[in-house]
Amino acid sequence: MEKYYVEMKDITKSFGGVHALKNVSFRIVSGRVNVLIGENGAGKSTLMKILSGAYHEDEGQIWIDGRKVRIPDSQTALEQGIVMVYQELNLVPGMTVMDNMYLGVEKAHNGFLDKKAAKLAAQELLDMYNLGIQADDLVEELNVGKQQMIEIIKAVSKEAKVIVMDEPTSSLSQKECEELFDMIKTLTQDGVAIVYISHRMEEIFRIGDYITVMRDGEYVGDWKVKEIDQNFLVRQMVGREISQMFPKEPVPIGETVLKVENITKAGLFKDVSFELKRGEILGMAGLIGAGRTEVALSIFGRFQVDSGNIYLRGEKVCISNPRSAIMHRIAYVPEDRKGQGLDLNSRIRDNISISNMDRVGQGGLVNMGEENKLVKEMIEILHIKTPSPMQLAGNLSGGNQQKVVLAKWISRDIDVLILDEPTRGVDVGAKEEIHKLIVELARKGIGIIMISSELPEVLGMSDRILVMHEGKVTGILDAEGATQEAIMEKAAAVNV
């Protein structure tokens, strides 16, 4: 029986009379990866904010290393060795790595900042984990993966005994994920406890030791990861059977709606050609930097191609900008829903109606009746969980935010829908709903391009799969009979 470093017992927390947590228990073992999982809205973040001092529990107890404690603020949590690494990185871009690491806890000597000592200490930590980062590098010049590592190194520099990682791989390439996993392995070998929050099943079963499941603000159970399988875990998370994660059904495939012919954009992609038919889901696969998103953005008018042609419904078109693409009945759901797909500080109603002003506007004014009708219809069709259309988009879970982004476009009359990582960062229940929606849109005759880095999703949802490598198409496969190995061979340009 391994010793629990942290025990949270019967934690209850309410907001405005609504229970966010009800009698939740969570235990953390030192030197192990302790996975915390549940659908969006299950209460994971609230529980961790209580542990890190951002929220206060209404009821319950917290025990650390055998002592009952109270954590009224983040400074107390830090003194107890608990550090939270949030999904949205908390770094100052214009400062150096060293300055970010010791921001607020600067090293001093005789009342003066000791830059030399800080640099030596920072570099020693960076070298210890083989990160290839210099202490005086500017953070803004590093990629997202390296910045993620710096956040973790910041926690290590504070002598953290528990590091909470919230969706740490959501923006990382496969290579960067491997570097993170190596780092986690080293940390656990040094006795640090990792609390790992993720929706990615393959990661959980690869690096996890213990797993705790939450559902609707309540504790469901905890197990050793090696003693359960994915099907069991999904049942515990959603409270029902999901017999098919990818509910792809045969739908009628019609005539060609989009034809891309030898399009080239210097430095991004070259001689890309393919066709998309009505009712077809064309998956796009490839490694980070393959050029998939750049091709999609060119079709949507964000980039102007240097050469090549685009045809819609059999006619050659010139798509000069996104407005032109929308007029040609092309819609694009971006990978970065928070930065590009939504205004998080605006209401659900406003986010949906802004892309439909031609439908809800009259003479420069908004027809409130039409707007309310449209928004209510979209909330019902997409099962967006919200108390009101007036709710701020930033207050929604990841899955419901993605549904709002989709609502902006499916409420329009479109022929081509481009989805860039449509289920990134959403839980399994929301994934299933989004997958079903994609199939229904295809059934209506919309041609769908789906970019995804999750090969099971590409294989499970596509009719055909276009694979790219370093800006070139290396193959187009029929999804039926295709394998992950075949896709990866083409994505890495092996034998191509």
URZITA-V965043 format. One record per residue. RES is the residue in three letters. OMEGA is omega in degrees with one decimal (* if undefined). Layout:
[[RES/OMEGA] [RES/OMEGA]]
This chain:
[[MET/-178.1] [GLU/-176.6] [LYS/176.1] [TYR/176.9] [TYR/177.2] [VAL/171.7] [GLU/173.2] [MET/-171.9] [LYS/172.9] [ASP/-179.0] [ILE/177.6] [THR/179.2] [LYS/178.6] [SER/173.4] [PHE/179.5] [GLY/178.4] [GLY/179.5] [VAL/-179.1] [HIS/170.4] [ALA/176.9] [LEU/-179.9] [LYS/176.4] [ASN/-177.3] [VAL/174.8] [SER/-178.6] [PHE/-177.5] [ARG/-175.2] [ILE/-179.5] [VAL/177.9] [SER/176.9] [GLY/-178.5] [ARG/173.5] [VAL/-177.5] [ASN/-175.8] [VAL/173.7] [LEU/-171.4] [ILE/178.7] [GLY/178.4] [GLU/173.3] [ASN/-177.0] [GLY/-179.0] [ALA/178.6] [GLY/-176.9] [LYS/-176.8] [SER/178.7] [THR/179.6] [LEU/-179.0] [MET/176.3] [LYS/174.3] [ILE/179.5] [LEU/-177.0] [SER/173.6] [GLY/179.3] [ALA/175.3] [TYR/175.0] [HIS/177.8] [GLU/173.8] [ASP/178.4] [GLU/176.7] [GLY/-176.0] [GLN/173.7] [ILE/178.0] [TRP/177.7] [ILE/179.6] [ASP/175.9] [GLY/-179.3] [ARG/175.1] [LYS/-176.2] [VAL/170.9] [ARG/-177.3] [ILE/-175.4] [PRO/-177.0] [ASP/-175.5] [SER/179.0] [GLN/176.7] [THR/177.6] [ALA/178.9] [LEU/178.1] [GLU/177.6] [GLN/177.5] [GLY/-177.4] [ILE/-179.4] [VAL/-179.4] [MET/174.2] [VAL/-174.1] [TYR/179.0] [GLN/174.5] [GLU/-173.1] [LEU/-174.8] [ASN/-179.0] [LEU/175.6] [VAL/-172.1] [PRO/-174.7] [GLY/-179.9] [MET/179.1] [THR/176.2] [VAL/-179.5] [MET/-177.7] [ASP/176.8] [ASN/-177.3] [MET/-174.6] [TYR/178.5] [LEU/-179.0] [GLY/177.8] [VAL/-173.4] [GLU/176.8] [LYS/-176.8] [ALA/177.1] [HIS/-178.1] [ASN/176.8] [GLY/179.7] [PHE/176.2] [LEU/179.7] [ASP/-176.7] [LYS/-177.8] [LYS/178.9] [ALA/179.8] [ALA/-179.2] [LYS/179.1] [LEU/-179.1] [ALA/-179.9] [ALA/-178.0] [GLN/178.4] [GLU/178.3] [LEU/-179.5] [LEU/179.9] [ASP/-179.1] [MET/-178.4] [TYR/174.1] [ASN/-174.6] [LEU/-179.1] [GLY/-179.0] [ILE/177.1] [GLN/-176.7] [ALA/-178.5] [ASP/172.5] [ASP/173.3] [LEU/-178.3] [VAL/-176.1] [GLU/179.3] [GLU/179.6] [LEU/178.0] [ASN/-175.2] [VAL/-178.9] [GLY/179.1] [LYS/178.4] [GLN/176.6] [GLN/179.0] [MET/179.9] [ILE/177.0] [GLU/-179.4] [ILE/177.7] [ILE/175.0] [LYS/179.3] [ALA/179.8] [VAL/-178.7] [SER/179.0] [LYS/178.8] [GLU/-179.5] [ALA/173.4] [LYS/175.3] [VAL/176.2] [ILE/178.3] [VAL/-179.7] [MET/-176.9] [ASP/-179.8] [GLU/-172.3] [PRO/-176.3] [THR/-172.4] [SER/-178.3] [SER/-175.3] [LEU/172.3] [SER/179.9] [GLN/179.1] [LYS/179.2] [GLU/176.0] [CYS/179.8] [GLU/178.3] [GLU/178.1] [LEU/-179.4] [PHE/176.4] [ASP/-179.8] [MET/178.5] [ILE/178.8] [LYS/179.0] [THR/-179.4] [LEU/-179.3] [THR/176.0] [GLN/177.4] [ASP/176.1] [GLY/179.5] [VAL/175.1] [ALA/177.0] [ILE/167.7] [VAL/-170.4] [TYR/178.2] [ILE/-177.6] [SER/173.0] [HIS/-174.5] [ARG/-173.7] [MET/-175.7] [GLU/177.5] [GLU/-177.8] [ILE/-176.8] [PHE/178.1] [ARG/-171.3] [ILE/-174.3] [GLY/173.5] [ASP/178.7] [TYR/-178.8] [ILE/176.1] [THR/-178.2] [VAL/173.5] [MET/176.9] [ARG/177.2] [ASP/176.0] [GLY/-178.9] [GLU/176.7] [TYR/178.9] [VAL/-179.6] [GLY/174.7] [ASP/-174.0] [TRP/165.1] [LYS/-175.9] [VAL/-176.0] [LYS/-177.4] [GLU/-178.9] [ILE/175.6] [ASP/-174.1] [GLN/-179.0] [ASN/178.6] [PHE/-177.4] [LEU/179.4] [VAL/178.9] [ARG/179.7] [GLN/-177.0] [MET/-171.4] [VAL/176.5] [GLY/178.2] [ARG/177.5] [GLU/167.2] [ILE/-174.1] [SER/-177.8] [GLN/-179.1] [MET/-177.5] [PHE/-172.4] [PRO/179.8] [LYS/177.8] [GLU/176.4] [PRO/174.9] [VAL/-180.0] [PRO/176.8] [ILE/-175.3] [GLY/-177.1] [GLU/178.9] [THR/179.3] [VAL/179.8] [LEU/175.5] [LYS/177.7] [VAL/-170.7] [GLU/172.9] [ASN/179.3] [ILE/-177.4] [THR/172.0] [LYS/-172.9] [ALA/178.5] [GLY/-177.5] [LEU/179.3] [PHE/-174.5] [LYS/173.3] [ASP/179.2] [VAL/179.4] [SER/171.9] [PHE/175.2] [GLU/176.3] [LEU/-177.9] [LYS/176.6] [ARG/179.0] [GLY/-177.5] [GLU/169.9] [ILE/179.8] [LEU/177.5] [GLY/175.3] [MET/-177.1] [ALA/179.0] [GLY/178.6] [LEU/177.2] [ILE/-179.6] [GLY/-178.6] [ALA/178.7] [GLY/-176.9] [ARG/-178.4] [THR/-179.7] [GLU/176.2] [VAL/-179.4] [ALA/-179.1] [LEU/176.2] [SER/176.7] [ILE/-178.6] [PHE/174.3] [GLY/179.6] [ARG/174.5] [PHE/174.0] [GLN/-177.9] [VAL/178.6] [ASP/179.2] [SER/-178.4] [GLY/-174.1] [ASN/174.5] [ILE/179.9] [TYR/174.4] [LEU/-179.7] [ARG/175.5] [GLY/-178.1] [GLU/177.2] [LYS/-177.7] [VAL/173.3] [CYS/-178.8] [ILE/-171.1] [SER/-178.6] [ASN/-179.5] [PRO/177.7] [ARG/177.4] [SER/178.8] [ALA/179.6] [ILE/177.6] [MET/177.0] [HIS/174.7] [ARG/172.8] [ILE/178.0] [ALA/-177.8] [TYR/175.3] [VAL/-172.3] [PRO/177.4] [GLU/-177.8] [ASP/-175.2] [ARG/-177.6] [LYS/-177.2] [GLY/-173.1] [GLN/-173.5] [GLY/-174.5] [LEU/163.3] [ASP/-172.8] [LEU/-178.4] [ASN/176.9] [SER/-177.0] [ARG/176.2] [ILE/-178.5] [ARG/-176.6] [ASP/179.4] [ASN/-178.7] [ILE/-173.0] [SER/-175.4] [ILE/178.1] [SER/-176.3] [ASN/-177.4] [MET/177.6] [ASP/-179.8] [ARG/-174.7] [VAL/-178.8] [GLY/177.0] [GLN/177.5] [GLY/179.6] [GLY/179.1] [LEU/179.1] [VAL/173.5] [ASN/-172.6] [MET/179.1] [GLY/179.2] [GLU/-180.0] [GLU/-179.9] [ASN/179.0] [LYS/179.9] [LEU/-176.0] [VAL/178.3] [LYS/179.4] [GLU/-178.9] [MET/178.5] [ILE/-179.5] [GLU/-177.3] [ILE/-175.5] [LEU/-179.5] [HIS/177.9] [ILE/-178.0] [LYS/-179.5] [THR/177.4] [PRO/-175.6] [SER/173.4] [PRO/-179.3] [MET/178.1] [GLN/175.8] [LEU/-179.4] [ALA/-178.8] [GLY/179.7] [ASN/-178.5] [LEU/172.6] [SER/-178.5] [GLY/-179.7] [GLY/-179.7] [ASN/172.3] [GLN/-179.7] [GLN/178.3] [LYS/177.9] [VAL/177.2] [VAL/178.4] [LEU/-178.6] [ALA/179.3] [LYS/-171.7] [TRP/-175.8] [ILE/175.1] [SER/177.0] [ARG/175.3] [ASP/-175.6] [ILE/176.8] [ASP/-177.5] [VAL/178.0] [LEU/178.3] [ILE/-179.0] [LEU/-179.7] [ASP/-177.6] [GLU/-171.4] [PRO/-177.8] [THR/179.3] [ARG/174.8] [GLY/176.0] [VAL/-175.0] [ASP/-172.7] [VAL/179.2] [GLY/178.4] [ALA/176.8] [LYS/-179.2] [GLU/180.0] [GLU/179.4] [ILE/177.3] [HIS/178.6] [LYS/178.8] [LEU/179.1] [ILE/178.7] [VAL/179.9] [GLU/177.6] [LEU/176.2] [ALA/179.8] [ARG/179.2] [LYS/177.5] [GLY/176.6] [ILE/173.2] [GLY/-172.6] [ILE/171.1] [ILE/-177.0] [MET/176.2] [ILE/179.2] [SER/175.5] [SER/178.5] [GLU/-176.2] [LEU/175.8] [PRO/178.2] [GLU/179.0] [VAL/-178.9] [LEU/-174.3] [GLY/-172.9] [MET/-171.0] [SER/167.3] [ASP/173.4] [ARG/-177.3] [ILE/175.5] [LEU/-177.4] [VAL/-179.9] [MET/175.4] [HIS/177.4] [GLU/173.1] [GLY/-179.8] [LYS/174.5] [VAL/-178.9] [THR/176.1] [GLY/172.4] [ILE/-173.4] [LEU/166.6] [ASP/-176.9] [ALA/178.7] [GLU/-179.4] [GLY/178.7] [ALA/179.5] [THR/176.3] [GLN/-179.6] [GLU/180.0] [ALA/178.8] [ILE/-177.6] [MET/176.5] [GLU/-179.6] [LYS/179.3] [ALA/178.4] [ALA/178.8] [ALA/176.2] [VAL/180.0] [ASN/178.6] [VAL/*]]
